[in-house]
Amino acid sequence: MELTYHGHSCIQLTSGGHSLIIDPFISGNPKAVSRLEDIRVDYVLLTHGHGDHTLDAVPIATRNDATIIATFELATYMGWKGAKSTAMNIGGKLSLGFAEVEMIQAFHSSSIIEEDTQRILYAGMPGGFIIRWDGLTLLHSGDTGLFSDMKLIGERSHIDVACLPIGNVFTMGPEDAVTAAQWFRAKKVVPLHFNTFPPIEQDGAKFAAALAGVGIQGLPLTPGATITL
């Protein structure tokens, strides 16, 4: 399986002729190098409604005839915007045929901000995803702070790779992310949600070194990088 980091919190997984993307924020990301027209996916997964996680969901989904998967409220909204969508919610599992997706909780907020009308729309609960595919278990935590049920998720899920935010301010920072990695019992960690904008600047290499100190491999990636898991 290949993992491509498109920057911010957006990753793409590809294997066996199938692909999915999580939280696409590319056209509005000053650090992104990928082009929307080059992205080929079957599914678009959204952890919550904030624009820096959903901006390119509808364009990617409609161009690829792909299905957006999100909480009921957010999936409904995306359907109103013209995309195919499937709803799920925290604790639920969904088969994609080639992979299984489970939605887990996150501690954050979730809304859609309509600047022109100055309205904030409720977008359901924030969440994360556990993806089981090709014998691997990958966790994308979504935007979150540290919470103790990460221990329970780690005990039950045997996480091979965890993708965790480290930017601080809007999510947990590096220190809490190291603890989260331990609680999730992750073998490898890809840091997310950092260095996109000045308030969330962090040192990915320093975070990887902190992970190494507790026996976990850190994989800080630059936007556009692809690794084989």
C-alpha positions as CSV (number, residue, x, y, z in Angstrom):
1,M,0.0,0.0,0.0
2,E,1.2,3.5,-0.8
3,L,0.5,6.5,1.4
4,T,0.8,10.0,-0.2
5,Y,0.8,13.1,2.0
6,H,-0.8,16.0,0.2
7,G,-0.1,18.4,3.1
8,H,-2.0,19.6,6.2
9,S,-4.2,16.6,7.2
10,C,-4.7,15.1,3.8
11,I,-3.5,11.7,3.0
12,Q,-4.2,9.3,0.1
13,L,-4.0,5.5,0.3
14,T,-3.6,3.5,-2.8
15,S,-3.4,-0.3,-3.4
16,G,-4.6,-2.9,-5.9
17,G,-6.2,-0.4,-8.3
18,H,-8.2,1.3,-5.5
19,S,-7.6,4.6,-3.7
20,L,-9.2,6.8,-1.1
21,I,-8.3,10.3,0.2
22,I,-8.9,11.8,3.6
23,D,-9.6,15.4,4.4
24,P,-8.6,17.0,1.0
25,F,-7.4,20.5,1.4
26,I,-5.1,21.2,-1.5
27,S,-6.3,24.2,-3.6
28,G,-6.3,26.4,-0.5
29,N,-3.1,25.0,1.0
30,P,-0.1,27.3,0.4
31,K,2.3,24.4,1.0
32,A,0.6,21.8,-1.3
33,V,2.2,20.7,-4.5
34,S,-0.4,18.2,-5.8
35,R,-2.9,19.1,-8.5
36,L,-6.6,18.2,-8.0
37,E,-6.9,17.1,-11.6
38,D,-4.2,14.4,-11.0
39,I,-6.0,12.8,-8.0
40,R,-7.8,9.6,-8.8
41,V,-9.9,8.0,-6.0
42,D,-12.9,5.8,-5.3
43,Y,-13.8,7.4,-2.0
44,V,-13.3,10.7,-0.1
45,L,-13.4,10.4,3.7
46,L,-14.1,13.5,5.9
47,T,-13.3,13.7,9.6
48,H,-15.2,16.9,10.2
49,G,-16.7,20.0,8.5
50,H,-13.9,22.6,8.8
51,G,-12.8,24.1,5.5
52,D,-9.2,23.1,5.9
53,H,-10.4,19.4,5.8
54,T,-13.3,19.7,3.2
55,L,-12.4,22.4,0.7
56,D,-11.7,20.1,-2.2
57,A,-14.0,17.2,-1.3
58,V,-16.8,18.0,-3.8
59,P,-14.5,18.8,-6.7
60,I,-12.5,15.6,-6.2
61,A,-15.6,13.5,-5.7
62,T,-17.5,14.8,-8.7
63,R,-14.5,14.6,-11.0
64,N,-13.9,10.9,-10.0
65,D,-17.5,9.9,-9.6
66,A,-16.3,9.0,-6.1
67,T,-18.4,8.8,-2.9
68,I,-17.9,11.0,0.1
69,I,-18.1,9.3,3.5
70,A,-18.8,11.4,6.5
71,T,-21.1,11.8,9.5
72,F,-24.8,12.0,8.7
73,E,-25.0,15.8,8.8
74,L,-21.8,16.4,6.8
75,A,-22.6,13.7,4.2
76,T,-26.1,15.2,3.7
77,Y,-24.5,18.6,3.2
78,M,-22.1,17.2,0.6
79,G,-24.9,15.6,-1.2
80,W,-26.7,18.9,-1.4
81,K,-23.5,20.3,-3.0
82,G,-23.8,17.7,-5.8
83,A,-21.5,14.9,-4.6
84,K,-22.4,11.2,-4.1
85,S,-22.3,10.6,-0.3
86,T,-22.7,7.9,2.2
87,A,-23.3,8.6,5.9
88,M,-21.9,6.8,8.9
89,N,-21.3,7.8,12.5
90,I,-19.0,7.2,15.4
91,G,-18.7,3.6,16.4
92,G,-19.9,2.4,13.0
93,K,-18.1,0.3,10.4
94,L,-18.6,0.4,6.7
95,S,-17.3,-2.0,4.0
96,L,-15.8,-0.4,0.9
97,G,-15.3,-3.8,-0.8
98,F,-11.5,-3.5,-0.8
99,A,-11.3,-2.1,2.7
100,E,-13.2,-1.6,5.9
101,V,-13.7,1.8,7.5
102,E,-14.5,2.4,11.2
103,M,-15.3,5.8,12.6
104,I,-13.9,6.7,16.0
105,Q,-14.4,9.8,18.2
106,A,-12.3,12.9,18.3
107,F,-12.3,15.8,20.6
108,H,-12.6,18.9,18.5
109,S,-15.4,20.9,16.8
110,S,-17.1,20.5,13.5
111,S,-18.9,23.2,11.5
112,I,-19.2,24.8,8.0
113,I,-18.6,28.5,8.0
114,E,-20.4,30.4,5.2
115,E,-18.5,33.7,5.0
116,D,-20.9,35.4,2.6
117,T,-23.9,35.0,4.9
118,Q,-21.9,35.0,8.2
119,R,-23.5,31.7,9.2
120,I,-22.0,28.8,11.0
121,L,-23.7,25.4,10.2
122,Y,-23.6,22.4,12.5
123,A,-21.7,19.6,10.7
124,G,-22.2,16.7,13.1
125,M,-19.6,15.3,15.6
126,P,-15.9,15.3,14.7
127,G,-14.3,12.0,14.3
128,G,-11.4,9.9,13.0
129,F,-11.1,6.8,10.9
130,I,-9.6,3.3,11.3
131,I,-9.0,1.7,7.9
132,R,-8.3,-2.0,7.6
133,W,-6.8,-2.8,4.2
134,D,-4.3,-5.2,2.7
135,G,-3.6,-6.7,6.2
136,L,-2.7,-3.2,7.6
137,T,-4.6,-1.1,10.1
138,L,-4.2,2.6,9.7
139,L,-5.7,5.3,12.0
140,H,-6.4,8.9,11.0
141,S,-7.3,10.6,14.2
142,G,-8.8,13.7,12.6
143,D,-8.3,17.0,14.5
144,T,-8.3,16.1,18.2
145,G,-6.9,16.7,21.6
146,L,-5.6,14.0,23.8
147,F,-8.3,11.8,25.4
148,S,-8.0,8.7,27.5
149,D,-10.2,6.4,25.3
150,M,-7.2,6.4,22.9
151,K,-5.9,3.6,25.2
152,L,-9.0,1.5,24.6
153,I,-8.8,2.0,20.9
154,G,-5.2,1.0,20.9
155,E,-5.9,-2.1,23.0
156,R,-8.6,-3.3,20.5
157,S,-7.3,-2.2,17.1
158,H,-3.6,-3.1,16.7
159,I,-2.7,0.1,14.9
160,D,0.2,-0.3,12.4
161,V,0.2,3.4,11.3
162,A,-1.3,6.4,13.1
163,C,-1.7,9.8,11.4
164,L,-1.9,12.3,14.2
165,P,-2.0,16.2,14.4
166,I,0.9,17.9,16.1
167,G,0.3,21.6,15.3
168,N,-0.9,22.7,18.7
169,V,-3.3,25.7,19.1
170,F,-6.2,24.0,17.3
171,T,-5.3,20.4,18.0
172,M,-2.9,18.5,20.4
173,G,0.8,19.5,20.1
174,P,3.8,17.3,19.7
175,E,4.1,16.3,23.4
176,D,0.5,15.1,23.6
177,A,0.8,13.5,20.2
178,V,3.6,11.3,21.5
179,T,1.4,10.2,24.3
180,A,-1.4,9.5,21.9
181,A,0.9,7.4,19.8
182,Q,1.7,5.3,22.8
183,W,-1.9,5.0,23.9
184,F,-2.9,4.0,20.4
185,R,0.0,1.4,20.5
186,A,1.0,2.6,17.0
187,K,4.1,1.1,15.3
188,K,4.6,4.1,13.1
189,V,3.3,7.7,13.1
190,V,2.8,10.2,10.3
191,P,2.4,13.7,11.8
192,L,-0.4,15.9,10.4
193,H,-1.9,19.4,10.7
194,F,1.4,21.3,11.1
195,N,3.5,23.9,9.2
196,T,0.6,24.9,6.9
197,F,0.2,28.3,8.6
198,P,2.3,30.2,11.1
199,P,0.2,29.4,14.2
200,I,0.8,25.6,13.7
201,E,4.5,25.6,12.9
202,Q,6.3,22.6,14.4
203,D,9.5,20.6,13.8
204,G,8.6,17.3,12.3
205,A,12.1,15.8,12.8
206,K,12.1,16.8,16.5
207,F,8.7,15.0,16.8
208,A,10.1,11.9,15.2
209,A,13.1,11.9,17.5
210,A,10.7,12.1,20.5
211,L,8.8,9.1,19.1
212,A,12.0,7.2,18.7
213,G,12.7,7.8,22.4
214,V,9.6,5.7,23.2
215,G,10.2,3.0,20.5
216,I,7.9,4.3,17.8
217,Q,9.0,5.2,14.2
218,G,8.1,8.7,13.1
219,L,7.5,9.5,9.5
220,P,7.4,13.3,8.9
221,L,6.6,13.8,5.3
222,T,6.7,16.9,3.0
223,P,3.7,17.7,0.9
224,G,3.6,15.5,-2.2
225,A,5.7,12.7,-0.7
226,T,4.7,9.1,-1.2
227,I,5.9,6.1,1.0
228,T,5.2,2.4,0.8
229,L,3.8,0.9,4.0
